Amino acid sequence: MRELNRAGIAAGLIGATLLSAASTSANAQKMSDRSVKTIMNYAWSYTPDKFTPPSGTTVFIDKKNRKKMTVPVEKGREIIMAARLTAHAQICDLTADQVQNYRSLMLREDQSKKWTPQQMVYINQLHLTTVMMLVGKLQIVEQKGAKKVVIKEGSAPPKTCTDEQKKKIKELITKYIASGPKLKTQKSPVQAAKKQQ
């Protein structure tokens, strides 16, 4: 029950401060280490033993060696803050901004050359776990005395987003993307089809 309460507190903290915050960096300072560690723990439990990206090279995760497979708390906080923006973009129906925000996070971490393939999988999982918590798609269940993060069945409860909140999220994402490496422009399927004709 304590873990479930922590999940609620962590989700509440990451949700409540974002829409009223002026900047991501100021926001990051407000999130306690305890909340960050709780979300990082859930992401770790949600991390698979192996992951095969589109490149086809399977990455194996040593679940007995968590320290080498994950990232430090300060980096975890940065990832959670970026994921909050992604989640709020999803809630506000800002699909393109949601995708660009995620791509910016992953590109900057990849280009930093600091992380192993296993840590990059964990970064992805931490982002995904945070987003799913905020949009109401994850729950914590107890199985044989252990807590486990699982995907909720059915649709997530509807969330509201005012025009003012939508505008603020768009501004924060634009600022976040501008602070990282330049993203490659991806052509829409319509543009790609026109080019081939």
N, C-alpha and C positions, 0 to 999 in steps of 0.2 A: 504493500500500500504506500510505503514511503517513496518508492521509486515512481509510482504513478503520480503521487503528489508533486515530486520533483519535475516530472514531465510536464505537468500542468503549469507549474510555476515557470519553468524554462520557456515553454511555449508562450505563456502570458507575457513574460518579460521581452521576448524577442518580438512579439506582436504589438505590444502596447506602445513601445517607445519609437518604433520606426516612423509611423505616419506623422508624428509631431516633431520629428527630429530635423535639424537643419542640415546635418551632414553625416556621412557614414563614419568618419573618423571620430567625431564627437560621440556618436552613438556607441561605437566600439568600447569606449572608455566606461560606459554606463553598465555594461553587461558583466556580471560577476564571474570570477573563475569557476565557481561552483556550477552556475548555469551552463557555462561553456563546456565544462567537463561532463556534465550530465548529458548534454546533446551529443558530445563526442562519444560517450559510452554507448548511446543508442545507435549511433552510426556504425560503431565497431561491431555491435551485435548484428547489424543489418548487412555487414560486409561479407560477400561470398568467399568461399575457399579458393575459387578460381574465377577469372574473368577473361573473356575473349573479346577484344575490341574488333572493329571492322578490319583492321590490318591482318587479323587471323593469328597473331602470336598470343597464346594464352599466358596470362599472368597468374601465378600461383601465390596465394596469400597464406603465410604461416600464422595460423590463428594462435599458436603458442608463443609467438614472438611479437606481441602487440607493439612494443616500443619501436621496433624497426619498421613496422608496417604502417604506422600512423604518423601524425605530425605533432609538433609542440602546441601547447595550449594557446599561445599568442597567434600562431598561424591558424589554429582552429577557430579562434574568435573572428579573424578576418574572413574566413570562408563562410562562417555562419552569418556574418553581416552582409556579405554579398548574396548569400542564399535568401536572406530576408527580402532583399530587393526583388529577386526573382519571384519569390512567393507572392509578394504584393503586386507585382506586375501581372501575375496570373489571376489573382483575385480581381484586379482592375481591368481585366480583359485586354491587356497590352501585350499581345502575343509576340510581336516582333521584338519588343524591348526585353521581354522575358528571355527569349532565345539569345539575344545579343549580350545580355548581362551574364548569362551562364558561359557563353563562348569567351567573353572577355576574362572571366575568372580562370577558366581552364587554360587559356593561351598564356596568361601572365605566369601561372604556376609552371606550365611546361617550359616556357622560355627562361625561367629563373635557373633551370638546370640544377635545382637543389634536391629534387625528389626522385626516388626510385620509381619504377613502374608500379610497384605495390602501393607506395604512398600516393601516387596519382589516382589509383583506383579508390583509395580511402578518401581522398579529397572529393572525388566525384560522389562517393556515398554520403559524405558529410553534407555536401550541398543538397543532394536528393532528400536525405532524411529531414533536414531542416525545412525544406520546401513542403514536404509531405506532412510534417507536423503542423505547419502553419495553415495549410489549406484543409486540414482535418481528415487526412487520409491514413494516418498512422494511429495505432493504439498499442498500449503496453498490456500484455497478458501474462498471467503466471501459469507456468507449466512445470509440474513436478518440482515445485519450490523455487524455480528460477524465473526471472523476468525475461520476456522476449518481446521484441518489437515486431508487430505484424501489420499488414495492410488491412484497413477496415473494409468490410464488404459494403456494397452499395455506394451511392453517391455521397460526396462530402456535403455537409450542411452549407447552404448558401451563405456567402459573405457579401457585404455591401461595400461599395467604393464610391465616394462622392466625386464630383468633378474636380474639386479642390485637391483631394487625395490623389486622384489620377494624375493631375498635373504635377504634384510634388514628387510622386514616384518616377514619373518620366524625367523630371529634372535630375533627380538623384542618380538614376541609371545613366543618363547622358554624361553626368559628371564622372561617374565611376568608370565608364568606358573610355572617356577622354584621358583619364589618369593612367591607363594601361597601354599596352602595345596596340598598334593599329590593326584592326580586324580586316580580313580580306572581305571584299564585297562579294556576296553570293547572289547569283542571278536567280530570279524566280523561274519556275518551270516554263512559264509563258515566254520570258525573255530568251531562255535557252532554246526553246522550240523555234522562235523567230530567227535566231542566229543561224540555225541549221537549215532553214528554208532558202 
